[in-house]
Amino acid sequence: MHFKSVIGQEKLKSRLIEEVKNDKVSHAQLFLGKPGYGTLPMALAFAQYLFCENKGEKDSCGECSSCLRVDKMEHPDLHFSFPTVQALSNTSDPFLSDWREQVIEMPYFNLNSWLKRIDPKERKPIISVHESQQIIKKLTLKAFEGGYKVMIIWMAEEMNPQCANKLLKIIEEPPAKTVFILVAESQDYILQTILSRTQKIIFPKIGCDDTIEYLKSKKGGAPSESIVSRSKGDLIEAQELFSENQGEDANNQLFIQLMRVCYKKNVLDMISWAEDITKTSKENQKQFLKYALHMFRQSILRNYTGDVITRVSEDEDAFLENFAKFITGNNIQSMTESFSDSVYYIERNANTKILFTNLCFQVMRHIHTG
């Protein structure tokens, strides 16, 4: 993968290229950020640049044998480790063909997408101590081509403590010209002893203009301002929202209905609304809750800036013209907490009928404190 194929993140690209040019490549780096920010594509582009036999000023050549093999995910000195379902395999190797297909098909993907590909039952994946043994074995061998050896550990926060502890020594003192690239969404579940041995590179959100251009090239159409805003610089989220664009109108209508029945304190209509939304899928329910959070944010922005920096569709803008005044500093935190908590509970299989009924009563109280 070329650096030019990584969407946005120009400052990080320049930083990594300078490391290689100045021969100051850190032996262990942590690429930290949501998968939709481009952490894995950047790791692949960095690895290709390290291996490239004819490096350019800003990118790998893409034509030498090393580049071609990295592009096909077949370079003998490029190794991968990723979460697996232990009931299927306790190491990554049996899934390498699936991994290659996934990365070549779409390098911007998250753990849920990977899990759906490898396990119909979608069981919890981890990186186990058996995987750490394989990593050590691969990296203690000499480089096939006599240059760098690169180990990309994707979703490194899924390493269990036994795996992480076993890798401490090799991460701290790796063989010559061995580079670890740990790719993670959150550092909260990575052992502090691992974090202290890595150079942390934090990935920012993808810019709005880059998101728009990406969706235009991939989806063949311009996304709405609402989609760009709701994606929050996450290309995976942006693609999902764009693909579900027809559901945007449905979420808008659900939101309007909820706010109206709660404002009127019409308990029967509130219960009816809760029953209707529980008939939809859990993914649709989560998308609605995230959509509501977007509308609350846009309401606050409208109150403080007019419509200068709001990013909404025409229909949303028409509704916010009258609704935004009900979302103020008095209730924005409580509204946000109620809807964010609801997303959390749905992901943990809460009873959705009880959850949304309770949410209605919370909204009824919050909206009258604005």
C-alpha positions in Angstrom: 0.0 0.0 0.0 1.2 3.5 -0.9 1.1 6.4 1.5 -1.0 8.2 -1.1 -3.6 5.5 -0.7 -4.0 6.4 3.0 -6.7 9.0 3.3 -5.6 12.2 4.9 -3.1 12.1 7.8 -0.4 14.0 5.9 1.5 15.1 9.0 1.9 11.5 10.1 3.0 10.4 6.7 5.7 13.0 6.7 6.8 12.1 10.2 7.2 8.4 9.3 9.0 9.1 6.0 11.5 11.3 7.9 12.1 8.5 10.4 13.2 6.2 7.5 15.3 8.9 5.7 17.1 9.8 8.9 17.6 6.1 9.9 15.7 6.8 13.2 13.0 4.1 12.9 11.8 3.2 16.4 11.9 -0.6 16.9 8.4 -0.5 18.5 5.6 1.9 17.6 2.0 2.1 18.7 -0.4 3.4 16.1 -3.3 4.6 18.2 -6.7 5.6 16.9 -10.0 4.3 15.5 -9.6 1.8 12.6 -11.6 4.4 10.5 -8.8 6.9 11.0 -6.4 4.7 8.9 -4.2 3.1 11.5 -3.8 -0.2 9.6 -3.5 1.3 6.1 -0.8 3.6 7.5 1.1 0.6 9.1 1.0 -1.2 5.7 2.2 1.9 3.8 5.0 2.4 6.4 6.1 -1.3 6.0 6.1 -1.0 2.2 8.2 2.1 2.4 10.7 0.4 4.7 11.0 -2.6 2.3 11.0 -0.5 -0.9 14.1 -0.8 -3.0 13.6 2.5 -4.8 12.2 4.9 -2.2 10.8 8.2 -3.4 10.7 11.5 -1.5 7.1 11.0 -0.5 6.2 7.4 -1.2 7.4 3.9 -2.1 8.0 3.2 -5.8 5.2 0.5 -6.0 7.1 -1.2 -8.8 10.0 -3.1 -7.2 9.7 -6.7 -6.2 9.3 -5.8 -2.5 6.5 -3.3 -3.1 4.7 -5.8 -5.3 4.9 -8.5 -2.7 3.7 -6.2 0.1 0.8 -5.1 -2.1 -0.2 -8.7 -2.4 0.4 -9.3 1.4 3.0 -11.9 0.5 6.3 -10.4 1.6 8.3 -13.0 3.5 9.6 -10.5 6.1 6.2 -8.9 6.7 4.3 -10.7 9.5 0.9 -10.2 11.0 -0.8 -11.0 14.3 -4.5 -10.4 14.9 -7.3 -11.5 17.2 -8.8 -15.0 16.6 -11.6 -17.0 18.1 -9.9 -19.6 20.2 -12.4 -22.3 19.5 -11.4 -22.0 15.8 -7.7 -21.4 16.2 -5.4 -20.1 18.9 -3.0 -18.5 16.4 -3.3 -16.2 13.4 -1.7 -18.4 10.8 -4.8 -20.5 9.8 -6.6 -17.3 9.0 -3.9 -15.6 6.9 -5.7 -16.2 3.6 -8.9 -14.5 5.1 -6.7 -11.7 6.4 -5.1 -11.1 3.0 -8.5 -11.1 1.3 -9.9 -8.6 3.9 -7.0 -6.2 3.7 -6.8 -6.2 -0.1 -10.6 -5.9 -0.5 -11.0 -3.1 2.1 -8.1 -2.1 4.4 -10.4 0.2 6.5 -12.2 -2.3 8.7 -12.8 -2.9 12.4 -12.9 -5.8 14.7 -16.7 -6.4 14.1 -16.1 -6.7 10.4 -13.2 -9.1 10.9 -15.2 -11.2 13.3 -18.1 -11.5 10.9 -15.7 -12.8 8.3 -14.0 -15.5 10.4 -16.8 -16.7 12.7 -20.5 -17.0 11.9 -21.2 -17.2 15.7 -19.3 -13.9 16.3 -17.6 -15.1 19.4 -15.1 -13.0 21.4 -11.7 -13.0 19.7 -8.4 -12.5 21.5 -4.6 -12.7 20.9 -3.5 -15.5 23.1 -0.2 -16.7 24.6 0.0 -19.3 21.8 0.2 -16.4 19.4 3.1 -14.8 21.3 5.1 -18.0 20.9 4.5 -17.9 17.1 5.6 -14.2 17.0 8.8 -14.9 18.9 9.6 -17.9 16.7 9.1 -15.9 13.4 11.2 -12.9 14.5 14.1 -14.9 15.8 14.7 -16.2 12.3 17.0 -14.2 9.9 15.3 -11.8 7.5 14.6 -13.6 4.2 16.0 -10.6 2.2 18.5 -9.4 4.8 16.8 -6.2 5.6 13.9 -5.2 7.9 11.5 -7.6 9.5 8.2 -6.1 10.4 5.5 -7.5 12.7 2.1 -5.7 12.6 0.0 -6.6 15.6 -3.5 -5.5 14.8 -6.0 -4.7 17.7 -3.1 -5.0 20.2 -5.5 -4.3 23.0 -6.9 -7.8 22.5 -3.7 -9.4 23.7 -4.4 -11.2 27.0 -2.0 -10.6 29.9 -0.1 -13.8 29.3 0.5 -12.9 25.7 1.6 -9.4 26.5 4.0 -10.5 29.2 5.6 -13.1 27.0 6.3 -10.4 24.4 7.9 -7.9 26.7 11.5 -8.9 26.2 11.4 -9.2 22.4 9.6 -5.8 22.1 12.2 -4.2 24.4 15.2 -5.9 22.8 14.2 -7.1 19.4 16.7 -8.7 16.9 18.5 -6.2 14.6 16.3 -4.4 12.1 13.1 -5.8 13.6 10.2 -3.3 13.8 7.0 -3.9 15.8 3.9 -1.9 14.8 1.1 -2.3 17.3 -2.2 -1.0 15.9 -4.8 -0.3 18.6 -8.0 1.6 19.0 -7.6 2.1 22.8 -4.6 2.0 25.1 -6.7 1.4 28.2 -6.5 -2.4 27.9 -2.8 -2.6 26.9 -0.4 -3.4 29.7 1.5 -0.4 31.0 4.8 -2.4 30.6 4.0 -2.7 26.8 3.0 0.9 26.5 6.3 2.0 28.1 8.3 0.1 25.4 6.6 1.7 22.4 6.7 5.0 20.7 3.1 6.3 20.6 1.7 7.8 17.5 -1.8 9.2 17.9 -4.0 9.4 14.8 -6.4 12.3 14.6 -9.8 12.3 12.9 -9.9 12.4 9.2 -10.8 15.9 7.9 -14.2 16.7 6.5 -12.9 17.4 3.0 -10.9 14.2 2.9 -14.0 12.3 4.1 -16.2 13.8 1.3 -13.6 13.1 -1.4 -13.2 9.5 -0.2 -17.0 8.8 -0.3 -17.3 10.4 -3.7 -14.6 8.1 -5.1 -15.9 5.0 -3.3 -19.6 5.5 -3.4 -20.0 7.6 -6.5 -21.9 10.4 -4.9 -21.5 13.3 -2.5 -22.5 12.7 1.1 -24.8 15.1 3.0 -23.4 17.5 5.6 -25.2 15.4 8.2 -23.4 12.2 7.3 -20.0 13.9 7.3 -20.6 15.4 10.8 -22.0 12.2 12.3 -19.1 10.2 11.1 -16.7 12.3 13.2 -13.7 11.7 10.9 -14.2 7.9 11.0 -14.2 6.6 7.4 -15.7 3.2 8.4 -18.6 5.1 10.1 -18.9 7.4 7.1 -19.3 4.5 4.7 -21.9 2.8 6.9 -23.9 6.0 7.2 -23.7 6.7 3.5 -24.8 3.1 2.7 -27.7 3.5 5.1 -28.6 6.9 3.7 -32.3 5.9 3.3 -32.4 5.3 7.0 -31.4 8.9 7.7 -34.9 10.1 7.0 -36.4 7.4 9.2 -34.1 8.4 12.1 -35.0 12.1 11.5 -38.7 11.2 11.8 -38.2 9.0 14.9 -36.2 11.8 16.5 -38.9 14.4 15.8 -41.6 12.1 17.1 -39.7 11.3 20.3 -39.1 15.0 21.1 -42.7 16.0 20.4 -44.4 13.3 22.5 -41.9 13.9 25.3 -42.4 17.6 25.3 -46.2 17.1 25.4 -45.8 14.6 28.2 -48.1 12.2 26.3 -47.3 8.9 28.2 -49.4 6.7 25.9 -47.7 8.0 22.8 -44.3 7.7 24.5 -44.9 4.0 25.2 -46.2 3.5 21.7 -43.0 5.1 20.3 -40.8 2.9 22.5 -42.7 -0.2 21.3 -42.2 0.8 17.6 -38.5 1.3 17.9 -38.0 -2.0 19.7 -39.4 -3.8 16.5 -36.3 -2.6 14.6 -32.9 -4.3 14.6 -30.3 -3.5 17.3 -28.0 -2.0 14.7 -30.8 0.4 13.7 -31.5 1.2 17.3 -27.9 2.1 17.9 -27.8 4.2 14.7 -30.9 6.1 15.9 -29.3 6.8 19.3 -26.1 8.1 17.6 -28.2 10.2 15.3 -30.0 11.8 18.3 -26.6 12.6 19.8 -25.7 14.3 16.5 -28.9 16.4 16.6 -28.2 17.5 20.2 -24.7 18.6 19.3 -26.0 20.5 16.3 -28.6 22.2 18.5 -26.0 23.5 20.8 -23.9 24.7 17.9 -26.9 26.5 16.4 -27.6 28.2 19.7 -24.1 29.5 20.1 -23.1 30.1 16.5 -26.3 30.5 14.6 -25.9 28.2 11.6 -22.3 29.2 11.0 -20.7 25.8 11.7 -23.6 23.4 11.9 -23.5 20.4 9.5 -27.0 19.3 8.8 -29.4 18.5 5.9 -32.1 20.9 4.8 -34.8 18.9 6.6 -32.8 18.8 9.8 -32.0 22.5 9.6 -35.8 23.3 9.3 -36.5 21.2 12.4 -33.6 22.7 14.4 -34.8 26.2 13.7 -37.5 25.7 16.3 -36.1 22.8 18.3 -32.6 24.0 19.1 -33.8 26.4 21.8 -34.9 23.5 24.0 -31.3 22.1 24.2 -29.2 24.3 26.4 -26.4 24.2 29.0 -29.0 23.1 31.5 -29.8 19.8 29.9 -27.3 19.0 27.2 -25.1 16.9 29.5 -28.0 14.9 30.9 -29.4 14.3 27.3 -26.0 13.2 26.1 -25.5 10.8 29.0 -29.0 9.2 28.6 -28.4 8.5 24.9 -24.8 7.4 25.2 -25.7 5.1 28.1 -28.4 3.6 26.0 -25.9 2.7 23.2 -23.7 1.1 25.9 -26.6 -1.0 27.3 -27.9 -2.1 23.8 -24.4 -3.4 23.0 -24.6 -5.5 26.2 -28.0 -7.0 25.3 -30.3 -5.0 27.5 -34.0 -5.4 27.3 -34.7 -2.8 24.6 -38.4 -2.3 25.5 -37.6 -1.4 29.1 -34.6 0.7 27.9 -36.5 2.8 25.4 -39.5 3.3 27.7 -37.1 4.5 30.4 -35.4 6.7 27.8 -38.7 8.4 26.9 -39.3 9.4 30.5 -35.7 10.6 30.9 -36.1 12.8 27.8 -39.4 14.1 29.1 -37.7 15.3 32.2 -34.6 16.7 30.4 -36.4 18.6 27.7 -38.4 20.6 30.3 -35.2 21.7 32.1 -33.8 23.5 29.0 
